[in-house]
Amino acid sequence: DAGVIQSPRHEVTEMGQEVTLRCKPISGHNSLFWYRQTMMRGLELLIYFNNNVPIDDSGMPEDRFSAKMPNASFSTLKIQPSEPRDSAVYFCASSLASLAKNIQYFGAGTRLSVL
Amino acid sequence: AQRVTQPEKLLSVFKGAPVELKCNYSYSGSPELFWYVQYSRQRLQLLLRHISRESIKGFTADLNKGETSFHLKKPFAQEEDSAMYYCALSGHNTDKLIFGTGTRLQVFP
């Protein structure tokens, strides 16, 4: 398995534009997590899904952020409109909740720069 | 409130010196504690978890419920240990992990 796959690896956009980040979890995993990493705040959980259903979105900063998981092999995190303060590295992670609970496998991340 | 505190943003030591990365937590109940590590240009990955009571790459961590701590220790640091280390907490009824802000460990030759 190639592990958790995120795309794009780097994204540079202008303020006000829509940004879509993509994630393919490890096949067979039933939980998916979106995190944001910044120097000041470290790693923050934005939202997580279990069996494609959003369970906890309390970390989503505001209405500009939305996440979907239409099926077990794909998720998106969308920012619309983007702002410079959204610049960060966004990580996706997946886990198999029934075994080795809470061991999460991370993607390589998407580095987002909003100018 | 559930919280993980890593008081040091940066820890610098020389090769061969002992290392202790501090982690304190706040949780009402019995949490599971983890250490994740991110080496340069690599993905964040699990280093160890307290229930396994194992030593990985020479690192150990003991859960001290009285002090609500889960410090990561290694008796002799190596240059390849240089990385970002995150302490994380999870409750028994959730898949969610709460991470600390991380400590960057620099091991000088």
Interface residues (C-beta under 8 A of the other chain):
Chain A: G3 S31 F33 Y35 R41 G42 L43 E44 L45 Y48 N50 I55 D56 F91 A93 S95 A97 K101 N102 I103 Q104 Y105 F106 G107 A108 G109
Chain B: E32 F34 R43 L44 Q45 L46 R49 Y86 S90 T94 D95 K96 L97 I98 F99 G100 T101 G102
